[in-house]
């Protein structure tokens, strides 16, 4: 990135990522990624799918507008009997506030949590903020990297993961940083991250519970997981210099436990492999020719 300040956000809710040129600090895509992930063979969807996509487009416009203009947030709060915004609202609190306001307006899309692809979303779609992933149904947690769903008997699976670079998600190391493979990558389990707490927190071993257990169950039961990756210092980013890209459906093929070199504690690692192009979308949403 040449300038020290990011480019202004363009007023277009959806944009397709040019994955051949995505480069962020410490992360670089391998050449040919765009052809492998978004093949030139265009998928045509049903009218219902496109109607949902238009709803997503509108929800993203509203999200970005509410985030920027406090007067509109106050008006929506007043009209729907919500508590007024107190003090300066920023960061995670602001995004949760905007999400709550949009829910009161009935703007959330794909509100039923599910495994697999999400209607109205294509591989390569870009999002400015983490909260946008929640309101469109891609990833229903504002903070955690692994989002889960539970069955009636209590068994849990991972519906989606966000690779934000905060954990030790391993990829091929090069002189210019990490290289992200379009086909497979290794994802570090959740819990006991040395990045949080300024290094003062005494780390413990990660446990096979929560999101880690869910990812293992995905492997055992062959359940797909949606992958969203955060990219920093790239064009068309938000005003904080990053954006999120939906990478598609992946399968967990194996997991293992290893010692983290800097702390000597155990962490869980998961290998994820991208599914074939024809498996990325539910057949019911594809238009039959």
Kinemage of the C-alpha trace (Angstrom):
@kinemage 1
@onewidth
@group {chain A} dominant
@subgroup {mainchain}
@vectorlist {calphas} color= white
{ca unk a 1} P 0.000 0.000 0.000
{ca unk a 2} L 1.610 3.262 -1.108
{ca unk a 3} L -0.311 5.779 0.958
{ca unk a 4} L -0.304 5.671 4.743
{ca unk a 5} L -4.036 6.344 4.689
{ca unk a 6} L -6.552 3.863 3.200
{ca unk a 7} L -8.637 4.805 0.202
{ca unk a 8} L -12.161 6.011 1.024
{ca unk a 9} L -14.852 3.362 1.112
{ca unk a 10} L -16.892 3.221 -2.063
{ca unk a 11} L -20.679 3.193 -1.721
{ca unk a 12} L -21.195 -0.249 -3.137
{ca unk a 13} L -22.288 -2.926 -0.675
{ca unk a 14} L -21.082 -5.845 -2.741
{ca unk a 15} L -17.844 -6.132 -4.656
{ca unk a 16} L -16.014 -9.124 -6.041
{ca unk a 17} L -12.464 -9.622 -4.897
{ca unk a 18} L -9.640 -9.729 -7.409
{ca unk a 19} L -7.877 -12.500 -5.586
{ca unk a 20} L -4.793 -12.492 -7.791
{ca unk a 21} L -3.786 -9.078 -6.453
{ca unk a 22} L -4.778 -9.459 -2.789
{ca unk a 23} L -1.667 -8.723 -0.757
{ca unk a 24} L -1.656 -7.841 2.896
{ca unk a 25} L 1.038 -7.360 5.481
{ca unk a 26} L 2.220 -10.881 6.216
{ca unk a 27} L -0.216 -12.553 3.810
{ca unk a 28} L 0.027 -13.081 0.073
{ca unk a 29} L -2.201 -15.054 -2.280
{ca unk a 30} L -0.664 -17.537 -4.609
{ca unk a 31} L -0.842 -16.790 -8.322
{ca unk a 32} L -3.828 -18.149 -10.192
{ca unk a 33} L -6.161 -18.019 -7.204
{ca unk a 34} L -8.954 -16.155 -8.990
{ca unk a 35} L -9.264 -18.806 -11.684
{ca unk a 36} L -9.258 -21.625 -9.137
{ca unk a 37} L -11.833 -20.164 -6.752
{ca unk a 38} L -14.125 -18.233 -9.084
{ca unk a 39} L -14.012 -20.077 -12.380
{ca unk a 40} L -15.037 -18.287 -15.560
{ca unk a 41} L -18.032 -20.596 -15.791
{ca unk a 42} L -20.678 -18.329 -14.282
{ca unk a 43} L -23.283 -19.891 -11.993
{ca unk a 44} L -26.866 -18.757 -12.647
{ca unk a 45} L -29.222 -18.746 -9.670
{ca unk a 46} L -32.972 -18.766 -9.130
{ca unk a 47} L -35.060 -15.610 -8.833
{ca unk a 48} L -35.532 -16.261 -5.126
{ca unk a 49} L -31.738 -16.369 -4.632
{ca unk a 50} L -31.321 -13.012 -6.395
{ca unk a 51} L -34.160 -11.545 -4.311
{ca unk a 52} L -32.274 -12.547 -1.151
{ca unk a 53} L -29.099 -11.002 -2.571
{ca unk a 54} L -30.945 -7.715 -3.110
{ca unk a 55} L -32.047 -7.828 0.526
{ca unk a 56} L -28.433 -8.388 1.564
{ca unk a 57} L -27.366 -5.446 -0.592
{ca unk a 58} L -29.907 -3.211 1.144
{ca unk a 59} L -28.921 -4.476 4.611
{ca unk a 60} L -25.260 -3.655 3.968
{ca unk a 61} L -26.149 -0.142 2.800
{ca unk a 62} L -28.162 0.439 5.951
{ca unk a 63} L -25.398 -0.998 8.153
{ca unk a 64} L -22.753 1.335 6.751
{ca unk a 65} L -25.040 4.340 6.925
{ca unk a 66} L -26.037 3.682 10.531
{ca unk a 67} L -22.425 3.141 11.558
{ca unk a 68} L -21.447 6.555 10.225
{ca unk a 69} L -24.392 8.757 11.267
{ca unk a 70} L -25.325 8.966 14.934
{ca unk a 71} L -28.414 11.068 14.213
{ca unk a 72} L -29.920 8.211 12.205
{ca unk a 73} L -29.083 5.726 14.971
{ca unk a 74} L -30.795 7.971 17.517
{ca unk a 75} L -33.877 8.289 15.305
{ca unk a 76} L -34.183 4.533 14.812
{ca unk a 77} L -33.685 3.960 18.544
{ca unk a 78} L -36.406 6.449 19.387
{ca unk a 79} L -38.855 5.054 16.827
{ca unk a 80} L -38.427 1.474 18.096
{ca unk a 81} L -38.345 2.209 21.830
{ca unk a 82} L -34.682 1.272 22.284
{ca unk a 83} L -32.474 2.814 24.957
{ca unk a 84} L -30.604 5.927 23.784
{ca unk a 85} L -26.937 5.807 22.874
{ca unk a 86} L -24.885 7.043 25.831
{ca unk a 87} L -21.495 8.648 25.457
{ca unk a 88} L -19.149 7.916 22.589
{ca unk a 89} L -19.999 4.613 20.962
{ca unk a 90} L -17.119 3.027 19.027
{ca unk a 91} L -15.390 -0.242 18.228
{ca unk a 92} L -17.209 -3.475 18.978
{ca unk a 93} L -19.918 -1.668 20.981
{ca unk a 94} L -20.772 0.442 17.927
{ca unk a 95} L -21.057 -2.550 15.614
{ca unk a 96} L -23.239 -4.444 18.084
{ca unk a 97} L -25.392 -1.338 18.407
{ca unk a 98} L -25.798 -1.065 14.644
{ca unk a 99} L -26.616 -4.766 14.426
{ca unk a 100} L -29.292 -4.394 17.098
{ca unk a 101} L -30.850 -1.424 15.275
{ca unk a 102} L -30.912 -3.313 11.983
{ca unk a 103} L -32.582 -6.263 13.681
{ca unk a 104} L -35.282 -3.940 15.009
{ca unk a 105} L -35.777 -2.715 11.426
{ca unk a 106} L -36.120 -6.297 10.191
{ca unk a 107} L -33.081 -5.968 7.927
{ca unk a 108} L -31.193 -9.094 8.987
{ca unk a 109} L -31.024 -11.745 6.223
{ca unk a 110} L -30.574 -15.534 6.472
{ca unk a 111} L -31.499 -15.428 10.160
{ca unk a 112} L -31.637 -19.222 10.595
{ca unk a 113} L -28.169 -20.509 11.456
{ca unk a 114} L -27.136 -23.277 9.057
{ca unk a 115} L -24.284 -25.425 7.800
{ca unk a 116} L -23.187 -25.001 4.196
{ca unk a 117} L -23.646 -22.202 1.690
{ca unk a 118} L -25.780 -19.139 2.421
{ca unk a 119} L -28.391 -17.877 -0.029
{ca unk a 120} L -27.501 -14.629 -1.783
{ca unk a 121} L -23.769 -14.955 -1.112
{ca unk a 122} L -21.159 -15.836 -3.742
{ca unk a 123} L -17.590 -17.014 -3.246
{ca unk a 124} L -15.373 -13.928 -3.397
{ca unk a 125} L -17.928 -11.479 -1.949
{ca unk a 126} L -16.332 -8.755 0.165
{ca unk a 127} L -17.475 -7.132 3.396
{ca unk a 128} L -16.139 -4.056 5.171
{ca unk a 129} L -16.886 -4.932 8.785
{ca unk a 130} L -17.120 -8.025 10.983
{ca unk a 131} L -20.698 -7.140 11.950
{ca unk a 132} L -21.759 -7.325 8.299
{ca unk a 133} L -20.990 -11.039 8.338
{ca unk a 134} L -23.559 -11.411 11.127
{ca unk a 135} L -26.431 -9.503 9.538
{ca unk a 136} L -26.198 -11.485 6.265
{ca unk a 137} L -25.925 -14.894 7.986
{ca unk a 138} L -22.358 -15.786 7.014
{ca unk a 139} L -20.872 -15.762 10.528
{ca unk a 140} L -23.172 -15.155 13.478
{ca unk a 141} L -20.671 -14.060 16.111
{ca unk a 142} L -19.217 -10.562 16.437
{ca unk a 143} L -16.020 -11.757 18.163
{ca unk a 144} L -15.303 -15.470 18.143
{ca unk a 145} L -13.441 -16.918 15.185
{ca unk a 146} L -15.421 -20.171 15.198
{ca unk a 147} L -19.203 -20.028 14.983
{ca unk a 148} L -21.099 -23.170 16.007
{ca unk a 149} L -24.476 -24.854 15.810
{ca unk a 150} L -25.833 -27.571 18.103
{ca unk a 151} L -28.118 -30.503 17.366
{ca unk a 152} L -31.006 -31.533 19.611
{ca unk a 153} L -28.813 -34.152 21.285
{ca unk a 154} L -26.115 -31.574 22.064
{ca unk a 155} L -23.569 -32.439 19.367
{ca unk a 156} L -21.985 -29.274 17.958
{ca unk a 157} L -20.490 -28.437 14.567
{ca unk a 158} L -18.733 -25.377 13.184
{ca unk a 159} L -20.780 -23.422 10.656
{ca unk a 160} L -18.051 -20.909 9.782
{ca unk a 161} L -14.632 -19.607 10.755
{ca unk a 162} L -13.036 -16.189 10.354
{ca unk a 163} L -9.291 -16.249 9.743
{ca unk a 164} L -8.388 -12.792 11.033
{ca unk a 165} L -4.674 -13.416 11.548
{ca unk a 166} L -4.927 -13.029 15.322
{ca unk a 167} L -4.107 -16.680 15.940
{ca unk a 168} L -1.256 -18.802 14.625
{ca unk a 169} L -3.028 -19.981 11.476
{ca unk a 170} L -0.156 -21.640 9.687
{ca unk a 171} L 0.575 -21.275 5.988
{ca unk a 172} L 3.681 -21.522 3.870
{ca unk a 173} L 6.331 -19.136 5.190
{ca unk a 174} L 8.263 -17.000 2.715
{ca unk a 175} L 10.647 -14.073 2.928
{ca unk a 176} L 7.723 -11.718 2.285
{ca unk a 177} L 5.430 -13.244 4.919
{ca unk a 178} L 2.774 -15.954 4.930
{ca unk a 179} L 1.476 -17.351 1.659
{ca unk a 180} L -2.196 -18.310 1.675
{ca unk a 181} L -3.059 -21.353 -0.414
{ca unk a 182} L -6.413 -21.329 -2.242
{ca unk a 183} L -6.722 -25.089 -1.845
{ca unk a 184} L -5.799 -25.819 1.758
{ca unk a 185} L -4.563 -24.133 4.921
{ca unk a 186} L -4.051 -24.824 8.614
{ca unk a 187} L -6.256 -23.114 11.181
{ca unk a 188} L -5.236 -22.737 14.811
{ca unk a 189} L -7.859 -23.641 17.405
{ca unk a 190} L -9.457 -21.113 19.740
{ca unk a 191} L -8.441 -20.221 23.262
{ca unk a 192} L -5.280 -19.124 25.080
{ca unk a 193} L -3.989 -16.658 22.505
{ca unk a 194} L -0.761 -14.897 23.527
{ca unk a 195} L -1.662 -11.861 21.387
{ca unk a 196} L -4.419 -10.867 23.791
{ca unk a 197} L -3.529 -9.482 27.193
{ca unk a 198} L -0.280 -7.865 26.076
{ca unk a 199} L 1.714 -11.027 26.735
{ca unk a 200} L 1.122 -10.758 30.508
{ca unk a 201} L -1.365 -13.608 30.707
{ca unk a 202} L 0.036 -17.009 31.616
{ca unk a 203} L -1.089 -19.330 28.851
{ca unk a 204} L -2.587 -22.764 29.372
{ca unk a 205} L -3.072 -25.662 26.997
{ca unk a 206} L -5.939 -25.369 24.550
{ca unk a 207} L -8.764 -27.809 25.187
{ca unk a 208} L -10.877 -29.843 22.804
{ca unk a 209} L -14.067 -28.003 23.729
{ca unk a 210} L -16.264 -25.331 22.154
{ca unk a 211} L -15.179 -24.364 18.656
{ca unk a 212} L -12.268 -26.819 18.682
{ca unk a 213} L -14.594 -29.725 19.445
{ca unk a 214} L -17.014 -28.463 16.794
{ca unk a 215} L -14.307 -28.473 14.092
{ca unk a 216} L -13.318 -32.005 15.062
{ca unk a 217} L -16.969 -33.059 14.733
{ca unk a 218} L -17.073 -31.446 11.278
{ca unk a 219} L -14.217 -33.745 10.283
{ca unk a 220} L -15.823 -36.869 11.765
{ca unk a 221} L -19.273 -36.163 10.312
{ca unk a 222} L -17.959 -34.669 7.043
{ca unk a 223} L -19.750 -31.354 7.549
{ca unk a 224} L -18.535 -28.364 5.457
{ca unk a 225} L -17.485 -25.103 7.068
{ca unk a 226} L -17.637 -21.601 5.573
{ca unk a 227} L -14.319 -19.749 5.529
{ca unk a 228} L -14.041 -15.959 5.704
{ca unk a 229} L -10.613 -14.344 5.656
{ca unk a 230} L -9.554 -10.877 6.755
{ca unk a 231} L -7.185 -8.918 4.490
{ca unk a 232} L -5.236 -5.862 5.596
{ca unk a 233} L -3.728 -3.005 3.615
{ca unk a 234} L -5.481 -3.647 0.311
{ca unk a 235} L -7.478 -1.429 -1.993
{ca unk a 236} L -11.233 -0.942 -1.532
{ca unk a 237} L -10.753 -1.566 2.190
{ca unk a 238} L -12.760 0.121 4.945
{ca unk a 239} L -11.551 3.208 6.783
{ca unk a 240} L -9.504 1.002 9.101
{ca unk a 241} L -7.606 -0.496 6.167
{ca unk a 242} L -9.018 -4.027 6.029
{ca unk a 243} L -11.923 -6.069 4.677
{ca unk a 244} L -13.331 -9.591 4.846
{ca unk a 245} L -13.666 -11.979 1.890
{ca unk a 246} L -15.842 -15.072 1.741
{ca unk a 247} L -13.532 -17.832 0.490
{ca unk a 248} L -16.084 -20.634 0.133
{ca unk a 249} L -16.844 -24.038 1.665
{ca unk a 250} L -14.029 -26.153 3.094
{ca unk a 251} L -13.765 -29.566 4.744
{ca unk a 252} L -11.753 -30.334 7.874
{ca unk a 253} L -9.566 -33.270 6.851
{ca unk a 254} L -7.476 -33.748 9.986
{ca unk a 255} L -6.520 -32.213 13.303
{ca unk a 256} L -3.636 -32.584 15.717
{ca unk a 257} L -2.135 -31.213 18.892
{ca unk a 258} L 1.262 -29.540 18.952
{ca unk a 259} L 3.428 -27.461 21.262
{ca unk a 260} L 3.478 -23.727 20.683
{ca unk a 261} L 7.126 -22.705 20.501
{ca unk a 262} L 6.889 -19.365 22.300
{ca unk a 263} L 4.957 -20.643 25.324
{ca unk a 264} L 5.477 -24.389 25.497
{ca unk a 265} L 1.727 -24.955 25.712
{ca unk a 266} L -0.375 -27.244 23.544
{ca unk a 267} L -2.582 -25.897 20.755
{ca unk a 268} L -4.925 -27.608 18.320
{ca unk a 269} L -4.395 -27.292 14.578
{ca unk a 270} L -6.938 -28.114 11.865
{ca unk a 271} L -6.251 -28.741 8.186
{ca unk a 272} L -8.967 -27.371 5.896
{ca unk a 273} L -9.249 -28.272 2.209
{ca unk a 274} L -11.448 -26.367 -0.216
{ca unk a 275} L -14.391 -28.247 -1.719
{ca unk a 276} L -14.915 -28.571 -5.470
{ca unk a 277} L -16.555 -25.720 -7.398
{ca unk a 278} L -19.765 -27.655 -8.037
{ca unk a 279} L -20.136 -28.212 -4.268
{ca unk a 280} L -19.961 -24.532 -3.329
{ca unk a 281} L -23.679 -23.826 -3.860
{ca unk a 282} L -26.851 -25.665 -2.907
{ca unk a 283} L -28.433 -27.242 -6.011
{ca unk a 284} L -31.835 -25.822 -5.047
{ca unk a 285} L -30.518 -22.295 -5.671
{ca unk a 286} L -29.051 -23.054 -9.091
{ca unk a 287} L -31.180 -22.235 -12.092
{ca unk a 288} L -31.773 -25.235 -14.328
{ca unk a 289} L -31.089 -24.634 -18.004
